[in-house]
Amino acid sequence: MLNLFEIMQNAQGGNAYQNLANQFGIGPDQAQRAVESLLPAFSMGLQQQTQTMEGWQNVLASLGQAQTSAQFFDSDGDGIPDHLENEGQNALGAMFGNPETTQAVAQQAAQFAGLPAQMMQQMLPVIASMVMGGLFKGAMNGGLGGLLGQIMQGGGTGGMGGMAGGMGGLGSILGSMFGQQAATPQQQAGNMMEQIIGGFFGGRAPQPQPDPQDPVAAGLDMLKGMFQTGQEVHTTQMDALSQIFQQVTRR
C-alpha cells in the first residue's frame, strides 16, 4: 500500500519532480521541496475528512471525478491536460474544505520550500491533481472500483448531488449488504454511504454494521492508509499545520 510520498515518487514514471521543475522554471530539488512541504498538509486534510460523513463523501466524489488526474499521473509530464485546473481545485476542496485554508497552506508550505507563496499557490492544484490521480488508481485497485465507477456514471457535481446520481446503480447491492430494501438514489446516497462509512469508522450507523471483509469497507480502510505522509515531518511544520486546521474546525 502506497503513501503520499511514494505516490509522488512514482508519478509520471518517476519524473514528476523534474517535470514540475520544467513547468515552473525551478530546479528539481526545489520542486521536490515544494512537494514535500505540501504532503503533510494533504495528509492532515485528508485524515481530517475521514472523521466526518460529509468529508468522506467529498473525498469519494472528488475521486470519482479524477480520471483526468489519473491520466496526468501516468503521463510523461508534457503539458497540463484540459480541465486539470478544475480537478486540482476539486481535490483541494476535498482536502481542505475552503479557499482560505488552501491559501494558508500555500503560504505555510512556501516558507518551508523556500519558494514564493504565489508560485506555491500555482503549484498546489497541479500537485494535488497528481496526488488525487495516484489515490484514484489505488482506490480502483483496492476494491472501490465499483463504487467510483457508479459515481463517475452519475456525472456528479461533487458532494451529495454527485453521490446521489453515482450511488443509484449500487442501491440493491448495498441494500442487500445491510439487509435493507432499495431506496431512492437520494436515500441511497445518504443512508447507504452513512452505513458504510459511519459503521466502518465508528460513526452513527444503524445495525448491522458492514462485514469487515466486505470489499467496499476494506477498500475504504486501504484508502485511508494511503493518506499517510510517508516521511518524517518537522515538528515546527506540523505545529503550523495544526494551527491552520484548528482554525477551520472552530468556524
N, C-alpha and C positions, 0 to 999 in steps of 0.2 A: 504494500500500500504506500503510495507516494504521499509526501507532504508538500507544502507550498514551495519550499526551497528546491526540492527535487523536480517539481513541475517546471519551474523556470529554468533549471539546468537542462531539462530535456526539450524545452520549447524550441521550435523551428530548427529541429535537427541538432540542437546544442549550440546554435549560433545566435540565440536571442540577444545576448549582451552586445555582440558585435553589430547586429542589425539595429538595435536601439541606438548604439553609438553613431552609426552612419545616419540614421534618421534625424537625430537631434544635434549632430555636429560636436560630439564629445568623445572622449576616449572610452574604450571598452571597460577599463577599470572604473571609470566614473559611472558608466551605465550599470555596472554590477552593484556599485554602492547605492545607486538610486533604487534599484530593485530591492536590495537587502534592507534599505531604510523603510520601504513600504510594506514588506511582507509581514512584519509584526502587527501593523495596523490592519491588514487584510485578515490575518488570523484572529485578532481580537474582535474585529467587527463580525466576522462570520460566526465565531463561537458565541458571541452575544446574541446573534439572531436565533441560535438554536435554543435559547431559553424561552422563547415565546412561540405560540402557534402562528401568529402573523409573520414573524420573522422567517420561520421555516417555509411558509407559503411563498414569501417574496423571493427567497433563495431558489426554491424549486421553479418558480415562474421565470426567474431570470435564466436559470439553467435551461429551461425549456425553449428559450429564445436565443441560445448561444451557438447555433450552428455555424454562423459566420466566424465567431470567435474560435471554434474548434478548427475551422479551416485555416484561420490565421495562425493558430498554434502549430499546425502541421506545415505551414508554408515555408518558403525559403527566405521570407522577410523582404521580398522585393515589392515595396509599396504597401499601402494600407487599403484593405478591401472597402468597398462601398458599405455604408451603414455601420462600420466598425465603431465610429464615434457613439452612435446610439446604443449599441450593445455595451460599449465600455461604460457609458453613463448609467445604463440599467444595472450593470454589475456593481458599480459604486453605490447606487441607490440601495441595492440589496444588502451590501456590506455595511454601509454607514447610515442609511436612512434619510439623510438630508444633505443639501449642498453645503451648509455651514460646517458640518463635520468633515466633509470631503476637503474643504478648503483648509481647515485646521490641520488635518492630516498632512496635506501637501506642504504646508508651512513648516510643520514639525519635521517631516522627512527631509526637507531641503536642508535644514541645519545639519543633520547627521550625514547627508550625502555630500555637502559642500557645493550645492548647486543652487541657482536662483529659484526662488519659490514659483515664479511664473513658468519656468521650464518644467518644474516638477508637476505643476498643475496640468500642463500639456501632456506630460508623460503618463499621468495617472490612468486615464481611460485606456491607453494603449496597453499598459502593463496589466491592468485589471482584466482586459479582454483576453490576454494570454493566459492569465490565471484561470479565468472562467472557462476558457476553452479546454484547459487541462482538466479542470474539475468535471466538465461535461463528458469528456472522454472516460474519465474514471467512473462517473456515475453510470454511463451507458454500459460499461464493462462489469459493473458491480451489482447488478440486479435491479437497477432503476430504469433500464431502457424502456420498458413498457409504460411506466408512469410518465417519463419525459416525452415519449412518443405521443401519448394522449394529449399532453399539454401542447406540444408542437402542432398537432392536428387541430387543436382548439383555436390556434392563431391568436392567442390571448394577448391582451394589452398589459399584462402584469397584474399582480395582486389577485383578489378574488375573482375578478372578471375573467382573467385568463385561466384561472384554476377551474372555474365553473364549466367553461367550454371543454377544457382538457380532460377533466375527470369524468365527463359524461359517459364515455365509452367503457370506463372501468367500473361503472356503478355496480353491475351484477357480480363481478369478481370480488370487489371489496365488500359488497353486501354479504356474500357467502362466507368471506373470511371472518366476519364479525357476527354472523347469524342474524343479519337484518335483511329486509327486503329492499329492493332498489327504490331510490327516491328520485326526486328531480335533480337535474345537473347542479343546481344551486345548493340543494341539500347535500348532494354527494360531495361537492367541493368543500362545504363547511363541515359536515358531520363526519364523513369518512376520513378526510385528512386529519380531523381532530382526533379520531380514534387512533390512526396510525402514528401520528407524531406525538400527540398528548399521551397516549397509552405507553408508547415505547420509551418516552423520555420523562415519564413521571408527572405529566400534567393532568388536567382534568379530563378524564376519559371514562366513558361507560364501560361496564364489563360485558363480555370478556375482553381482556387485553390481547393484542396480536401475539401469535406464536413467535418466540424469539428466533425460530428457524425460518420464519416467513421471509421470502426473498426481498420484499419491499422493506421490512423492518431491518433486515441485515444490511440492505443497501444503504439505508439512512445511517446506520451505525458506521459503515465503512466510509461514507461520505464525510461524516463528522470527523473521523480520524484524519482525513486529508486536510482538514482545516488547520492542522498544527503547522507552526512556522518551519520547524525542521532545522533550526540553527540557534545558537546562543544569542540572546538579545541583551544589550547593555542595560543595566538597571536604570540608568538615567532616562533612556528612551522609553522603557516600559512605564516608568513613573509619569512621563509626559503624556503617553498614550492613555494611561488610566485616567488622568485628569480630563482629557478630551472626552472620553466615553462616559465618565461620571457626569459631566455637564449635560450630555444627551439624556441620560436617564432621569435627570432632575426636571427636564422640560415637561 
